[in-house]
Amino acid sequence: MKANQKPSPENYLKDIRRKTRRIFTAEQKILIVMEALRAETSIAELCRRKHPQKKW
């Protein structure tokens, strides 16, 4: 892409999604599932802990 060209809206959105998507390793996924199966905490609490919202 040339320096004076703007990216298309579709490409711009794809770049945003690519940069903000969280990636969990297989080990992290297994730990989350095991914790959910133990039922020590509610699913809602588990989600709040594992997926904190960003503060802007």
Secondary structure, DSSP 8 states (H G I E B T S, - for coil): --TT----HHHHHHHHHHHH-----HHHHHHHHHHHHHTSS-HHHHHHHHS-----
